[in-house]
Amino acid sequence: FQAEAARERAELDRDRAHRTNTFLNGFLASADPDLDGRDVRVVALLDKAARDLEADAELEPAVRGGLHLSLGNTYRALGLYDEARGQLVAAAEHLERGDGPFADTTVEAISALCEVSATLGELDEAEALSGRVHAAVEAREEMPDWMRMRPLEMELNLAEAKGDLEGTEALSRRVFEGWLELRDEGEDSVETARNNLSVALLANGRGAEASELLERGVEVSTASFGADHDNVLTQRLNLAQAYSEMGEYEEALQQFDALTPPALEKWGPTHYKTLAIDNNRASVLQSLGRSESALEVFLDVLERTITVYGPDHAEVVEMRSN
């Protein structure tokens, strides 16, 4: 019986992977300007994929939910939280129906939706979603480490949304220490938690502690994964920001200048982290009195941002107004 159940599950997984790949291949093909006849922007491409997904009536709930989750997380990474919310609501509904209310995929979707709701200031909704995550964790006897940590991370997201700086720092420290009990330094989960703690420390004016924490993170992550790993580059970005927050602008500028080439190679010119590096570099140049250089860098960042969002998006309008 167990062997038969395993075979059925493997068959379902293969079918899900096939259907997912079919949809994604169509999504990627639409990025070809020769087929589309225009300059395809990231957001326009995502919007088209969302419409195509909504129109595809043949996908089973679990597959549809997984695709909604992928689109929602992509919108979220771009800072498009209203669009992300719609996708994540659909993801949670379809995954709960297809995989069950306590499945890994369902909890992942609800967690992401909780974070987006908190970011949008919808705190009552975020609290309710956090409660659903807690209930799912309590219902599971066995679970992956990320799910075990998720309720505490939800508390952290809510503290951040409420502007509770002390609570955010305390919870960030608990999350970091919790991951250290489960994983080794240098692993993604630990280093992501380290980054989040450093941001909380910077917000509370504790740049020296943040920089010490990040220097350790850069050291262990580089030893584990190499200098071009995502966590290493992210920690170097946060470290440069720490120097800037402490008023050490020359050191910060050196860090940003050294970080730009590997970031371009790793993430590309329009990735939000690459844009953050150059935007912060422009701010440091301005603080050093190098206004012409700062303006040149900022205008370049603005042009690249337009290629992601389009000229009339709120993100671009806000940049122009600043």
C-alpha positions in Angstrom: 0.0 0.0 0.0 2.8 2.4 0.9 4.6 1.6 -2.3 1.5 2.2 -4.3 0.8 5.5 -2.5 4.4 6.6 -3.2 4.1 5.8 -6.9 0.8 7.8 -7.1 2.5 10.7 -5.4 5.5 10.6 -7.7 3.1 10.6 -10.7 1.2 13.5 -9.4 4.5 15.4 -8.8 5.6 14.7 -12.3 2.3 15.9 -13.7 2.5 19.1 -11.6 6.1 19.7 -12.8 5.0 19.2 -16.4 2.1 21.6 -16.2 4.1 24.2 -14.4 6.9 24.0 -16.9 4.4 24.3 -19.8 3.0 27.5 -18.4 6.4 28.9 -17.5 7.8 28.2 -21.0 4.9 30.2 -22.5 5.5 33.0 -20.0 9.2 33.2 -21.0 8.4 33.0 -24.7 6.3 36.2 -24.4 9.5 38.0 -23.3 10.9 37.8 -26.9 10.5 41.2 -28.5 10.4 39.5 -32.0 7.3 37.7 -30.9 5.7 40.5 -28.9 6.7 43.4 -31.2 7.6 45.8 -28.4 10.1 46.6 -25.6 9.0 44.2 -22.9 9.2 45.4 -19.3 9.4 43.2 -16.3 6.1 44.4 -14.8 4.2 44.2 -18.1 5.5 40.6 -18.5 4.3 39.7 -15.1 0.9 41.3 -15.6 0.5 39.3 -18.9 1.5 36.1 -17.1 -1.1 36.8 -14.3 -3.8 37.3 -16.9 -2.8 34.1 -18.8 -2.9 32.2 -15.5 -6.3 33.5 -14.7 -7.6 32.5 -18.1 -6.2 28.9 -18.0 -9.1 26.8 -16.8 -7.3 23.4 -17.1 -4.8 23.7 -14.3 -5.4 21.7 -11.2 -5.6 23.7 -7.9 -2.1 22.7 -6.6 -0.4 23.7 -9.9 -2.4 26.9 -10.2 -1.6 27.8 -6.5 2.1 27.2 -7.0 2.1 29.5 -10.1 0.2 32.2 -8.2 2.7 31.9 -5.4 5.7 32.3 -7.8 4.1 35.4 -9.4 3.2 36.8 -6.0 6.7 36.4 -4.7 8.1 38.1 -7.8 5.8 41.0 -7.5 6.7 41.2 -3.8 10.5 41.3 -4.6 9.8 44.2 -7.0 8.0 46.1 -4.2 4.6 45.8 -6.0 2.6 44.8 -2.9 -0.9 45.3 -4.2 -0.2 43.1 -7.2 1.5 40.6 -4.9 -1.4 40.4 -2.5 -3.9 39.4 -5.3 -1.6 36.6 -6.4 -0.9 35.4 -2.9 -4.6 35.4 -1.9 -5.2 33.1 -4.9 -2.2 31.0 -4.1 -3.4 30.4 -0.6 -6.9 29.5 -1.7 -5.8 27.0 -4.4 -3.0 25.4 -2.4 -5.3 24.9 0.6 -7.7 23.2 -1.7 -5.1 21.2 -3.6 -2.5 20.3 -1.0 -4.4 20.8 2.3 -4.4 23.6 5.0 -1.3 22.5 6.8 0.9 21.6 3.8 4.3 23.2 3.3 3.1 25.0 0.2 0.0 26.4 1.8 1.9 27.7 4.9 4.4 29.3 2.6 1.7 31.1 0.7 -0.1 32.3 3.9 3.2 33.4 5.3 4.0 35.5 2.2 0.5 37.0 2.3 1.0 37.8 5.9 4.2 39.7 5.2 2.6 41.6 2.3 -0.5 42.5 4.4 1.8 43.8 7.2 3.8 45.9 4.7 0.6 47.4 3.4 -0.4 48.4 6.9 -3.3 45.9 7.0 -2.4 44.8 10.5 -5.7 43.1 11.5 -5.5 40.9 8.4 -1.8 40.2 9.0 -2.6 39.2 12.6 -5.3 36.8 11.4 -2.9 35.3 8.8 -0.2 34.9 11.4 -2.7 33.0 13.5 -3.3 30.6 10.6 0.5 30.0 10.4 0.7 29.3 14.1 -2.2 26.8 13.8 -0.6 25.0 10.9 2.7 24.6 12.8 0.9 23.3 15.9 -1.0 20.8 13.8 2.2 19.3 12.4 4.2 16.7 14.3 7.1 16.8 11.8 8.1 19.9 9.7 11.0 21.5 8.0 13.1 24.0 9.9 11.8 27.0 8.0 8.2 26.1 9.1 9.3 25.7 12.7 10.8 29.2 12.6 7.9 30.8 10.7 5.7 31.8 13.7 8.5 33.8 15.2 9.3 35.4 11.9 5.7 36.4 11.5 5.9 38.2 14.9 8.9 40.0 13.6 7.1 41.1 10.4 4.3 42.5 12.5 6.6 44.4 14.8 8.3 45.9 11.8 5.0 46.9 10.3 4.0 48.6 13.6 7.2 50.6 13.7 8.2 49.0 17.0 12.0 49.5 16.7 12.8 47.9 20.0 10.5 44.9 19.4 11.9 44.5 15.9 15.5 44.4 17.2 14.6 41.9 20.0 12.7 39.6 17.7 15.4 39.9 15.0 17.9 38.7 17.6 15.6 35.8 18.6 15.2 34.7 15.0 19.0 34.9 14.4 19.7 32.9 17.6 17.0 30.4 16.7 18.4 29.7 13.3 21.9 29.4 14.9 20.5 26.6 17.0 19.2 24.8 13.9 21.9 25.6 11.3 25.5 26.5 11.0 26.9 30.0 10.3 27.3 30.6 6.6 24.0 28.8 5.7 21.4 30.8 3.9 18.8 30.9 6.7 21.3 32.0 9.3 22.9 34.7 7.1 19.5 36.1 6.1 18.6 36.4 9.7 22.0 38.0 10.4 21.2 40.6 7.6 17.8 41.3 9.1 19.3 41.8 12.6 21.9 44.2 11.2 19.1 46.3 9.6 17.3 46.4 12.9 20.5 47.5 14.7 21.1 50.2 12.1 17.5 51.5 12.6 18.2 51.8 16.4 21.5 53.7 15.7 23.7 50.8 16.6 25.9 50.9 13.5 29.1 49.6 15.2 27.4 46.4 16.4 25.7 46.0 13.0 29.0 46.4 11.1 30.7 43.9 13.5 27.9 41.4 12.9 28.1 41.9 9.1 31.9 41.6 8.9 31.6 38.2 10.6 28.8 37.3 8.1 30.9 38.3 5.1 33.8 36.2 6.5 31.9 33.0 7.1 29.7 33.2 4.0 32.7 33.9 1.7 34.5 30.9 3.2 31.4 28.7 2.7 30.2 29.8 -0.7 32.6 32.2 -2.3 32.8 36.0 -2.8 30.0 36.2 -5.4 27.3 34.4 -3.4 24.0 36.3 -2.9 24.3 36.4 0.9 27.9 37.7 0.7 26.9 40.5 -1.7 23.8 41.4 0.4 25.9 41.6 3.6 28.5 43.8 1.9 25.6 46.0 0.8 24.3 46.3 4.4 27.9 46.8 5.6 28.4 49.7 3.3 25.1 51.2 4.5 26.3 50.8 8.1 29.3 52.8 7.3 27.2 55.4 5.7 24.8 55.5 8.7 27.8 56.1 11.0 29.0 59.0 8.8 32.0 57.1 7.5 31.3 58.2 3.9 34.7 57.6 2.4 34.7 54.0 3.6 31.1 53.6 2.5 31.9 54.8 -1.0 34.8 52.4 -1.2 32.5 49.6 -0.3 29.8 50.6 -2.8 32.4 51.1 -5.6 33.9 47.6 -4.9 30.5 46.0 -4.7 29.1 47.4 -8.0 31.0 45.1 -10.5 30.1 41.8 -8.8 26.5 42.9 -8.3 26.1 43.7 -12.0 27.5 40.3 -12.9 25.4 38.4 -10.3 22.1 40.2 -10.4 22.2 42.4 -13.5 21.7 46.2 -13.9 17.9 46.2 -13.1 17.8 44.0 -10.0 16.5 45.8 -7.0 19.7 45.2 -5.0 21.9 46.5 -7.8 19.7 49.6 -8.0 19.9 49.9 -4.2 23.7 49.8 -4.3 23.9 52.6 -6.9 21.1 54.7 -5.3 23.0 54.5 -2.0 26.2 55.3 -3.8 24.6 58.5 -5.1 23.5 59.5 -1.6 27.1 59.0 -0.3 28.5 61.1 -3.1 26.0 63.8 -2.3 27.1 63.6 1.4 30.7 64.0 0.3 29.8 67.2 -1.6 30.2 65.6 -5.0 26.9 66.7 -6.4 27.6 66.3 -10.1 28.7 62.8 -9.7 25.8 62.0 -7.4 23.3 63.4 -10.0 24.9 61.3 -12.8 24.6 58.1 -10.8 21.0 58.9 -9.7 19.9 59.6 -13.3 21.4 56.3 -14.4 19.5 54.5 -11.6 16.3 56.3 -12.6 16.7 55.2 -16.2 17.2 51.6 -15.2 14.2 51.7 -12.8 12.0 52.9 -15.7 13.0 49.8 -17.7 11.5 47.7 -14.8 8.4 49.6 -13.9 7.6 51.9 -16.9 7.7 55.7 -16.9 4.4 56.4 -15.1 4.7 53.9 -12.2 4.5 55.3 -8.7 8.0 54.1 -7.9 9.4 56.2 -10.8 7.3 59.2 -10.0 8.5 59.1 -6.4 12.2 58.9 -7.5 11.7 61.9 -9.8 10.1 64.0 -7.0 13.0 63.3 -4.8 
